Amino acid sequence: MVTSNTSPITKAVPFTHEHFLLGSYKEFLQDRMDFLPRLAQQGDVMGFHIGPVPMLLFNKAEYAHYVLVEHADDFSKGRLMRKAVGNNGLFVSEGAFHRRQHKLIAPVFQPRHIVSYADTIVSYAGRVMQEWENGAIIDINKYMIRFTMSIIGKVLFDTDFLSETDDLGSAINIGLAHAVRTLTTPFTLPLNIPTPHNRHVRQATQLVEARLRQMIEERRQNPGERNDLLSLLLQARDEDGQPMSERQLIDECMTVFTAGHETTAAALAWTWYLLCTHPECYQKLQQEVDQELQGRLPTYTNLPRLSYCLQVFKETMRIYPPAPGILREALHDLVIDGYKVPKGATLMISPYTLHRRSDAFPDPEQFQPERFTPQQEKLLPRSAYIPFSDGPRICIGNHFALMEGQLLIAAIVQRYSFRLVPGQHIVPDIAHNLALRPGGKVEVVVSTRT
């Protein structure tokens, strides 16, 4: 039983055995995807330190539901996350301000609205795939970033990013790597101190913000009849009739643009890796796509009959959730299932370890898309599967991401098949990326399907 009221019998969270000064800093930084499962094996509630900073891992579905859903108001995103993100966008804003911003942005991502984006997703997929030749070796990790960055730029900002994804992608990756460094390093110097690293990060941030300011100015000069996120934000007014400040516009655009392509690209890269290493699933997927589409381009109306595409995507995000750790800070003293959680404590809910619990997912290391048939998915405990988090802070773009992933998988499978280039050692690189992306290249050989 999970409770929040004070109890006469409480217990302290047990901590793993670790270095007396560094804590688990080395293990967490260098091999987090091995460290967290090992920690979870020691107990459903375990503590560890990143240097002097204590972290509390709560690793049961009911704990995740308590923290993220039932008692979401008892927790904040936390000082550590706000410092890492460096702005006041939707991802880290709090309280009444967050609710206001969420209300302004949410309509763009409602299922009834994102239907209009389906054709754009398929169209951009076709444009990028024109570069692929039969027998060519491509880095599918890089191409998934191109896909998703181009798509998010078009559907959210009505801007064609295909010609500038390399510069923008590089700048965004620098910012994401800095966020990871801030989250995992006990002591970091403020960005206004001109170290080589800080100068590099500031230059990357200035590049992205300059592009966003250019889009904002262009839209103000030529508003037209548009239905994208930027247009809606420019039209939004608060209770006093005041428009959003340019600083807040940039923060929200930066948040949506970064999160809107990075996480989906990571999930799609892992999708092709898992399909290439599970040929029976790949063949089943091809058969579904061929039978449903009959050579036609996929559309939104095809999605209900492309169910295995969605199952593959969901199972990929079970094994490799784009956000492997979700942090929350307790706003006051709490008791969770008898464990004392003091005010200011940082809690971690890890989809990566939750999704590997055998009580919810038998043989959890096995890639089995059939886990996500509608019948099987209904049997999962609440908050056992949370690739987009859960509760009031669930990813605002979750419906869009699922539709985008399903459509892109179908569009690519219809025209091409891949096989992994032998000899690659492909593992997650969480030390340099905020999302759980493969480290380095994922090279595949392209075969054109007839």
N, C-alpha and C positions, 0 to 999 in steps of 0.2 A: 504494500500500500504506500503510495507516494503522498506525502503530506507537506504542507507549508507551515502549519501552526507549530509553535514551540511544544516540545514534548519533554516529560520528566526524564526520559532516558534517551540520550543522544550519543552519538559516537563520532569521532574525528575521521575524516577521510584518510585512508592509509596511503602512504607514499612508497613508490618503488625505491629499491636500493640504487643510489646514485652518488656521484662525486660530491663531496661536502661543499665545494665552492661553485663548480660549474653546473651542478645538477645533471640533467640529461641533455644539456645543450648540444653536445657533439652528436649524440645519437639522433636527436630530433632534427638537427640541421642536415646531417649527411644522409640519413636513411630513414626518413620519417615513415615511409610506407611499410617498413619492416618493424620499426619501433612501436608504432601505435597498435598494430595487432598483437605484438608481444605483451604490451601493457594491458590490453583488453583481456588477454588470457589469464592475467593475474587476478582479475576481479572485475565486476561490473562497474565499480566505482574505484578509481585509482588516481592518485596525485603524482605529479612530477614537477620538476623545476627547469626553467630556461634561465640559467644563471640564478639570480636571486628571486626571479618571478615565479610564484607557484601557479600551476594549472591543474584543474580538476576535470578528469575525463569521466563523464557519465555515459555508460554504454549499454543502455537498454532502451527498447522502443518506448516504454512507458515513461522513462526519464526524459527522452527527447520530446514526448508529447507534453509533459509537464512544463519543461523549460520554454519550448517554442510555441506552444498553443495555449494550454490552460492558464499558465501564469506568465504569459509573455510580457505583461506590464510590470512584472517584478524584476525585469532584466533590461539592460541597455546593450547596445552594440559594444560599448566599452571604450575606454581611453586608448587602449592599444590599437584597436581597429581604426578609430578616428585619426590617430597619428599616422597610421600606415597609408590610409586613403588620401588624406591631405586636402579634402574639400568637404562641403556640406551637402553633397548630393543625396539622392533618395536612399542610397545604400547604407549610409551611416547617420543621417539626420534622425532626430528624436522627437517624441512628444507631439504637440499640436502642429508644429512646423512640418514634421514628417507626414502627418495625416493630411495636411493641406496639399503638400506636393504629390502625395500618392493619389489623392482625389483628382488632381489635374492630369496626371500622367496615365492613370489606369485605363481610361476609355480607349486609348490607342491599342492596348493589348488584349481587349476583350475578344472572345472567340468570334462574335458577330462582326467585329471590325477587321480582324486579321485575314478573313476570307479574301479580301481584296489584294492581299500581298502574295497569294499563292502563285499566280501567273508570273509575277516579277521574280520570285525565287527560281522557278523553272527556267525562265528566260535567261537569267544571269548564269545559271548552271550551264546552259547550252553555250553561252559565249565563252566561258572559261574552258570548257571541254574541247572547243575547237582547236586548242593548242596541243592536244594529245594525239600522237601518232602511234599506229600499231607497232608494237615492239619497243617503244620508247621506255626509258627508265625515268620515273618522276618521283619527287618527294611528296607523298600524299599528305604529310603533316603540313607542309608549306601551302599546298593547294587548298586544303580545307580552311586555312586562315584567309586565303584570297577569296574563296567562296563567301564565307560568312561576313567578312569585312565589307565586301562589295554590296552584299544584300542588305546589311544593316544600314549602310550609308544611303541606299536608295529608298528603302521603305520607311525609314525614320526621318531622313533629312532631304529626301528627293534629290540626292546628289550622286553623280556617277564617280565612284572611287576606284574603278578598275585601273585607271592610269596612274594612280598614286599610292597603291596599297603597300608597296615596298617601303617608301619613306615613312608613311603613317604607321605601318606595322612595326617597323624598327623602333620608332619613337614610343609607341604604346608599350612595346615589350620592355623598354628601358624603365618606364614608369611602373609596370607591373613587377619587374625584378626589384625595384627599390621598395615597393610595398612589402614584398616577401622579406627583404632584408630587414626592414623596420619591425616586422612581426616576429622575426626569429633571432634578432640580435638584442641583447639586454641593453646596450648603450649605443646610441647612434647620435652623430652630431647633427644639429639643425641644418636645414638646407641652405640657410643664408651664410653659412661658413664655407668659404670658397675652396673646398677640397676638390681634387680631380673628379671624384665620384659625384659630388654635389653639383659641380658645373655641368657634368654630363646629363644628370637628371633634369636640371633646370632648362637646358637647351632642348631636351626632348619634350618637356612640358610646354615650353614656349611654342614649339612647332605645332603641336596638336591644338593648343589654344588659339593660335593664329589662324589655323584652318577653320576652327569653329566660329571665331569672330567674323571671318570672311563670309561664312554661310549666313550668320545672323544678319549682317549688313546687307547682303544680297537679298535676303528674304524681306527685310524691311523696305528696301527700295522697290522690290517687285513682289508684293504679297500674292496676288493672283488667287485662284481657287485651288487650294491645296489641302490635303488631308493628312499630312505627316506630323510627326511629333513636334518638330520645331515650329511649324505653323500654329499648332494648338498652344504651345507654350508662349509664343509671342502674343497670342490673342487673350491669354488667361489674365484675369484680374482678381485681386484679393477683395476682401469685404469692403475696403475703402475705395475700390475702383482703381488701385495702383497696379501697373504692370510688374512683372518679375524683373528684378535687376539683371543687368548684363552678367554680373558675377554669378548669380544663381542660375541663369540660363546656361552658362558655360559649365557649371558644376553638374547640372542635370544631364546636359548633352554628353559630357565626358563620361558620366556614370553609365548611361544607357549604351553609348557607343562602345565603350570598353567591355562592359559585361555582356553586351548583346552579341559580340562576335567571338570573344575569347573562349567562353565556356562551351559554346556549341561547336566551335572548331576543334577543341580538345576531344569532345565526345565523338565527333565524326572521324577523327584520326584513329582513335581506338576502335571504332566500328570496323574500319577496313582491316586493321591489324587482326582483330578477332575473327572476322570472316575469312581472311586468308589462312588462318591457322585452324579453321573449322570448316573444311570444304563441304561437309554434308549440310551445314546451315547455309552456306553460300549458295549451294545448288537449289535448296528449297526456296530461298529468297528469289533467285532468278526465275524459277518456275512460277512463283506467284506474280511477279512483275510482268512476265511475258503473257501469262494467261489473262490478267486484268487489263493491261494496256493495249495489247494487240498492235504494237507499233506506234500507238498514239502517245503524245506527251502527257505526263501525269497532270491532273488538275485536282482542285480541292474536292470535287465530287467523287474522285477515285479513292480517297483516303480510307473510308470505311471498309473497302475491299482490299486494301493493302495492309492488312492487319499484321502480317508477319514482319513487314518493314518496321512498324512501330514497336513490335515485341523485341526485335533485334536492337533497336536504338535504346529502349528502356533497359534491356539486360546489359548492354554496354555501360550505361550509366550506373548500373548496380555495381559492376565490377570496378569501373573506373569513374566514380562520381566526379564531375568537374570541380566541385568544391569539397575537398576531402575533410575539411574541418570547419565547424561553425562555432564562433566564439560569442559568449555572452558574459556580461558583468553583473553581479548581483547588486541590486539597488538598496537592499537592506538585509539583515540577518534572516536566513531561511533554514528550514530543516526539510531535507528531501530524503524520504524513506529512512529516516532516523539519522542521516548524516548531516552534520553541522556545516552550513555554508555561510561564512561571514560576509558582511557587507563589503563590497569591493572585490570579492573573489572572482577570478576568471574561470568560467566553465567552458569546456569543450564538448560539443556533440559532434561525433565524427561519422558522417555517412560511410566513409571507407570501412570502418570497423563494424558499424551497425549492419551494413549490407553483407557482412561476412558472418553473421550469426546463424549457426546451423538450425536453431529453433525456428527461424523464419524462412531460411533459404537452405534446404538440405543440399549437401555437396556444394558449399558456397563458392569454391574456387572454379567450379565447372561453368562453362558458358552454355546456358540453356535458355534460349529465348522463350520457350514454351511456359516459363514461369509467369509470363505476363499476358497470357490469354485473359480475357475479361473475367472468366470464372475463377482462375487461380489468383488473380490480383485482388479480388474481393475477399479472399481468405487471409490476406496479410494483416497482421496487427496494426493498429494505428501508429503512424510515424515509424514503421519499420523500414520503409523505403522513402527516402527524402533527398533525392538528388537536387531538388530546388529549394531545400529547407522546408519549413512548414509554418503554419499559423499566420498571423497578420503580417509577418515579415517574409513570407514566401516570395520567391523571385517573381517579380511583376511580369516578366516575359516568358513564364513557363509554357503557356499555351502556344505562343509564337515559336519557341524553341522546338517543341515537339512537332509542330506542323512543318517547320523548316527542315528538321532532321529527316522526317518521314518522306517528304517530297524530294530532298536531295538524294537520299539513298535510292529511291525508285528511279529518279532521272538518270543517275550514274549507272546503276545496275542494268538499266535497259540498253545502254549503248556500249559499255565497257566492262571488262573483268580484269582483276588484278591478281598477281601472285607476288609474294615477297621475294626480294632479292636475297639469296642465301647469305649466311654469315653475319647477319646483323644481330646486335644485342640491344633489344628495344625495351627500355624500362622507363617508369615515370621519372620526370625531373621536377621535383617539387622545390628544389633548392633555388631555382631561378624563375619559376613561374607561379603565379597566383592560382591558376587553374591547374588541374592534374593532367598535364600534357606529356606526351612522349618526349624523352630527351633526345634532341638532335633530329636527324632525318629518319623517315620511315620510307625507304625506297621500295617501289613496286614496279613490276614490268606490266605495261599496258597491253591488253589485247582487245581489239575491236570486235564486238559481237555482231553477228549478221542476223 
